[in-house]
Amino acid sequence: MIAALLVLLLPTADAGVQRCVECCQEQGLASCPTRIRVVGEGSAVSREGAAWRVNGLWWLDCERGASFEPGATVALDHAPSDGEIIRLASPPETVRCYSRHCGIPAGVCIIENAGVFQLLRCTDAQPLSTVEMGRASLSAPLNPTAPLPPAVTPLPETTGRITASLRLPDAPVERCDTSAVVAAEARRRISLGDIARAQADLDGSMKEYLAALAMDRCSALAWAALGQTALQGDRPAEAIQALQIATQLQPDHYAAYTNLGQALERLGQLDRASIAYGEALSIQPSHTPAAHGLARVRARLYR
């Protein structure tokens, strides 16, 4: 039985990446995806050992509509439903923030049932056709890229202290051969870390993220979360190490580049911080924290 109906309205003019990211930040989350993957028409699901493999996924962008990527693939620990939003280790709040602030196709709802989210027709809760998914490109408003803001926003303050000894694992030197079961447990530990961090328990969150990396050294999400927590806990050197690995594993992780810029800025490495902020903006031009960071370091470099 459907437990909750999250979205029932057409996209509005205030939908967008910035509001979605701010929503996640208010929840104390380490990251906030503004593109969601959906199992839909054209996706092929097959059993792969103890896991299920999905080949071909729809990408729904917060502001730029929907597109189908035939080569996209993901392994899951359960058989996905038609219309299911693939969130892996992302906490449920990320999808809820997306549903509140991002554009979705007209007449489409994000429906939550026992922690599983599906993109379905509002009228009969059925999966969408290719044509209906394609309407997202017409329904989602595209905000123009704003110019760089004036350097009035200070570097975010640290929010706590990490008192435990912090020794990061080595970066992966080759592709990880992590089983689906182990990867799922690693994602669960990341979620536990996000919960601990939201409760201002930085030591507890670091413990969970390190446990996740012990299981899956190639988890960009774990490295990014570890780096952000180190930054919040006033450990910028360790944050830089973790965030560099996160961006190597996932080059389009603009939030990790932004946090990397903040860590470098905190250590006074302004040239490198400028590059990191620039990388974030090249991926997501409307990412306000990166824009503020770039303006801030430019003001210091060229004054």
C-alpha positions as CSV (number, residue, x, y, z in Angstrom):
1,M,0.0,0.0,0.0
2,I,1.3,3.4,-0.9
3,A,2.6,5.0,2.3
4,A,3.2,8.6,1.3
5,L,2.6,10.8,-1.7
6,L,5.5,13.3,-1.9
7,V,4.8,15.4,-5.1
8,L,1.5,16.2,-6.8
9,L,2.3,19.5,-8.4
10,L,3.8,20.8,-11.6
11,P,7.4,22.1,-11.3
12,T,7.5,25.7,-10.2
13,A,9.8,28.6,-11.0
14,D,11.6,28.2,-7.6
15,A,12.6,24.6,-8.3
16,G,16.3,24.2,-8.7
17,V,19.6,22.8,-7.7
18,Q,20.4,25.5,-5.1
19,R,17.2,24.9,-3.1
20,C,17.6,21.1,-3.3
21,V,21.2,21.3,-2.1
22,E,20.3,23.7,0.7
23,C,17.5,21.3,1.7
24,C,20.0,18.5,2.1
25,Q,22.4,20.7,4.0
26,E,19.7,21.6,6.4
27,Q,19.3,17.9,7.1
28,G,23.1,17.6,7.8
29,L,23.8,15.3,4.9
30,A,27.2,14.7,3.4
31,S,26.0,15.0,-0.2
32,C,22.9,15.8,-2.2
33,P,22.5,14.3,-5.7
34,T,20.6,16.6,-8.0
35,R,20.3,13.9,-10.7
36,I,18.4,10.8,-9.9
37,R,18.5,7.4,-11.7
38,V,15.2,5.7,-12.5
39,V,14.4,2.2,-13.6
40,G,12.0,2.6,-16.5
41,E,11.0,1.6,-20.0
42,G,14.1,0.4,-21.7
43,S,15.8,-0.8,-18.6
44,A,16.8,-4.5,-18.5
45,V,17.0,-6.3,-15.2
46,S,18.8,-9.6,-14.8
47,R,19.9,-11.8,-11.9
48,E,23.7,-11.7,-11.2
49,G,24.6,-14.1,-8.4
50,A,23.1,-12.8,-5.2
51,A,22.4,-9.4,-6.8
52,W,20.3,-7.9,-9.6
53,R,21.9,-6.0,-12.5
54,V,20.1,-3.1,-14.2
55,N,21.3,-2.2,-17.7
56,G,20.0,1.1,-19.1
57,L,18.7,3.8,-16.8
58,W,16.8,7.0,-17.0
59,W,18.6,10.1,-15.6
60,L,16.3,12.9,-14.3
61,D,18.2,16.1,-13.8
62,C,16.9,18.7,-11.2
63,E,16.7,21.4,-13.8
64,R,17.5,19.9,-17.3
65,G,14.9,17.2,-17.8
66,A,15.2,13.5,-18.5
67,S,17.4,11.3,-20.7
68,F,17.9,7.6,-21.2
69,E,21.4,6.2,-21.0
70,P,21.6,2.7,-22.5
71,G,25.1,2.1,-21.2
72,A,24.3,3.0,-17.6
73,T,24.4,0.0,-15.2
74,V,24.0,-0.6,-11.5
75,A,24.0,-3.7,-9.3
76,L,21.4,-3.9,-6.5
77,D,20.7,-6.1,-3.6
78,H,17.0,-6.5,-4.5
79,A,14.9,-6.8,-7.6
80,P,13.9,-3.2,-8.6
81,S,10.4,-2.2,-9.3
82,D,9.4,-0.3,-12.5
83,G,9.8,3.4,-11.8
84,E,12.1,2.8,-8.8
85,I,14.5,5.6,-8.0
86,I,18.0,4.2,-7.5
87,R,19.3,5.8,-4.4
88,L,21.9,3.2,-3.2
89,A,23.4,4.6,0.0
90,S,21.8,8.1,-0.3
91,P,19.5,8.7,2.7
92,P,15.8,9.0,2.0
93,E,16.0,12.7,2.7
94,T,17.9,13.3,-0.5
95,V,14.9,12.1,-2.6
96,R,12.5,14.0,-0.4
97,C,14.5,17.2,-1.0
98,Y,14.6,16.5,-4.7
99,S,10.9,16.0,-4.8
100,R,10.3,19.3,-3.1
101,H,12.6,21.5,-5.1
102,C,13.3,19.9,-8.5
103,G,11.2,19.8,-11.7
104,I,9.5,16.5,-12.6
105,P,7.2,15.6,-15.5
106,A,3.7,17.0,-15.4
107,G,1.2,14.6,-13.9
108,V,4.0,12.6,-12.3
109,C,4.5,11.8,-8.6
110,I,7.3,10.5,-6.5
111,I,5.8,7.9,-4.2
112,E,7.4,6.4,-1.1
113,N,6.6,3.0,0.2
114,A,8.6,1.4,3.0
115,G,11.7,3.4,2.1
116,V,11.5,2.7,-1.6
117,F,10.8,5.6,-3.9
118,Q,9.1,5.3,-7.3
119,L,8.4,7.8,-10.1
120,L,4.9,7.0,-11.2
121,R,1.8,8.5,-12.8
122,C,-0.3,10.4,-10.2
123,T,-3.6,9.2,-11.6
124,D,-3.1,5.4,-11.3
125,A,0.4,4.9,-9.7
126,Q,1.6,3.1,-12.8
127,P,5.1,3.4,-14.4
128,L,5.8,6.0,-17.0
129,S,6.2,5.4,-20.7
130,T,9.2,6.7,-22.7
131,V,7.0,9.5,-24.0
132,E,5.9,10.5,-20.5
133,M,9.5,10.4,-19.2
134,G,10.5,12.6,-22.1
135,R,8.1,15.3,-21.0
136,A,10.4,16.1,-18.2
137,S,12.6,18.1,-20.6
138,L,9.6,20.3,-21.2
139,S,8.4,20.6,-17.6
140,A,11.6,21.2,-15.7
141,P,12.5,24.9,-15.7
142,L,16.1,25.8,-16.5
143,N,17.5,28.6,-14.4
144,P,20.1,30.9,-16.1
145,T,23.6,30.7,-14.7
146,A,24.0,33.6,-12.3
147,P,27.1,35.7,-12.3
148,L,29.7,35.2,-9.5
149,P,28.4,36.7,-6.3
150,P,30.4,39.3,-4.4
151,A,32.8,38.0,-1.9
152,V,30.6,38.6,1.1
153,T,30.0,35.0,2.2
154,P,32.7,33.9,4.6
155,L,34.3,30.5,4.6
156,P,32.0,28.1,6.6
157,E,33.1,27.6,10.1
158,T,33.9,24.2,11.5
159,T,31.0,22.6,13.4
160,G,32.7,20.4,15.8
161,R,35.9,18.5,16.7
162,I,37.2,15.0,15.9
163,T,38.8,13.8,19.0
164,A,39.6,10.2,17.9
165,S,42.8,9.3,16.1
166,L,42.2,9.7,12.4
167,R,44.3,7.6,9.9
168,L,42.9,7.3,6.5
169,P,43.2,4.1,4.4
170,D,45.3,4.1,1.3
171,A,43.6,5.1,-2.0
172,P,42.6,2.2,-4.2
173,V,45.3,1.4,-6.8
174,E,43.1,-0.7,-9.1
175,R,39.4,-1.4,-9.7
176,C,37.7,-2.9,-6.7
177,D,36.1,-6.3,-7.0
178,T,33.5,-5.8,-4.3
179,S,30.6,-8.2,-4.1
180,A,27.1,-6.8,-4.2
181,V,26.4,-8.0,-0.6
182,V,29.6,-6.3,0.8
183,A,28.9,-3.1,-1.2
184,A,25.3,-3.0,0.2
185,E,26.7,-3.3,3.7
186,A,29.2,-0.5,3.0
187,R,26.3,1.7,1.8
188,R,24.4,0.9,5.0
189,R,27.5,2.0,7.1
190,I,27.6,5.3,5.1
191,S,24.0,5.9,6.0
192,L,24.7,5.3,9.6
193,G,27.6,7.8,9.4
194,D,25.3,10.4,7.9
195,I,22.9,9.9,10.8
196,A,25.7,10.3,13.3
197,R,27.0,13.4,11.6
198,A,23.5,14.9,11.5
199,Q,23.5,14.4,15.3
200,A,26.9,16.2,15.6
201,D,28.7,13.0,16.5
202,L,31.7,13.5,14.2
203,D,33.7,10.7,15.8
204,G,30.8,8.3,15.4
205,S,30.3,9.3,11.7
206,M,34.1,8.9,10.9
207,K,34.0,5.4,12.5
208,E,31.1,4.4,10.1
209,Y,32.7,6.0,7.0
210,L,36.0,4.2,7.7
211,A,34.1,0.9,8.2
212,A,32.5,1.5,4.8
213,L,35.9,2.0,3.2
214,A,37.3,-1.1,4.8
215,M,34.6,-3.0,2.9
216,D,34.6,-1.0,-0.4
217,R,37.7,1.0,-0.9
218,C,36.3,2.3,-4.2
219,S,33.2,4.0,-2.7
220,A,33.4,7.6,-3.9
221,L,30.5,8.4,-1.6
222,A,32.3,7.1,1.5
223,W,35.5,9.1,0.6
224,A,33.4,12.2,0.0
225,A,31.5,11.8,3.3
226,L,34.8,11.2,5.1
227,G,36.3,14.3,3.6
228,Q,33.4,16.5,4.4
229,T,33.3,15.3,8.0
230,A,37.0,15.9,8.4
231,L,36.5,19.4,7.1
232,Q,33.7,20.0,9.6
233,G,35.9,18.6,12.4
234,D,38.7,21.0,11.6
235,R,41.0,18.4,10.0
236,P,41.6,20.1,6.6
237,A,44.7,18.0,5.7
238,E,42.8,14.8,6.0
239,A,39.8,16.3,4.3
240,I,42.0,17.2,1.3
241,Q,43.3,13.6,1.1
242,A,39.9,12.0,1.2
243,L,38.2,14.5,-1.2
244,Q,41.0,14.2,-3.8
245,I,40.4,10.4,-3.8
246,A,36.6,11.0,-4.0
247,T,36.9,13.2,-7.1
248,Q,39.3,10.8,-8.8
249,L,36.7,8.0,-8.3
250,Q,33.8,10.2,-9.3
251,P,35.0,13.1,-11.5
252,D,31.5,14.7,-11.6
253,H,31.1,15.0,-7.8
254,Y,30.8,18.7,-7.7
255,A,30.1,18.8,-4.0
256,A,33.3,17.0,-3.3
257,Y,35.2,19.6,-5.4
258,T,33.5,22.4,-3.4
259,N,34.5,20.8,-0.1
260,L,38.0,20.3,-1.4
261,G,38.2,24.0,-2.3
262,Q,37.1,24.9,1.2
263,A,39.7,22.6,2.8
264,L,42.4,24.1,0.6
265,E,41.2,27.6,1.3
266,R,41.3,26.8,5.1
267,L,45.0,26.0,4.7
268,G,45.7,29.1,2.7
269,Q,46.3,27.2,-0.6
270,L,44.3,29.7,-2.6
271,D,45.5,28.8,-6.1
272,R,44.5,25.2,-5.6
273,A,41.2,26.2,-4.0
274,S,40.4,28.3,-7.0
275,I,40.9,25.4,-9.3
276,A,38.7,23.1,-7.1
277,Y,35.9,25.6,-7.0
278,G,36.2,26.1,-10.8
279,E,36.0,22.3,-11.3
280,A,32.8,22.3,-9.2
281,L,31.2,25.1,-11.3
282,S,32.2,23.5,-14.6
283,I,30.1,20.5,-13.5
284,Q,27.3,22.4,-11.9
285,P,27.3,26.1,-12.8
286,S,24.5,27.0,-10.4
287,H,26.2,25.5,-7.3
288,T,26.2,28.5,-5.0
289,P,28.7,27.4,-2.4
290,A,31.3,26.9,-5.1
291,A,30.5,30.3,-6.7
292,H,30.9,32.0,-3.3
293,G,34.1,30.1,-2.7
294,L,35.6,31.1,-6.1
295,A,34.6,34.8,-5.6
296,R,36.1,34.7,-2.1
297,V,39.5,33.3,-3.1
298,R,39.7,35.5,-6.2
299,A,39.2,38.6,-4.0
300,R,42.1,37.4,-1.8
301,L,44.3,36.5,-4.8
302,Y,43.8,39.7,-6.8
303,R,43.3,42.4,-4.2
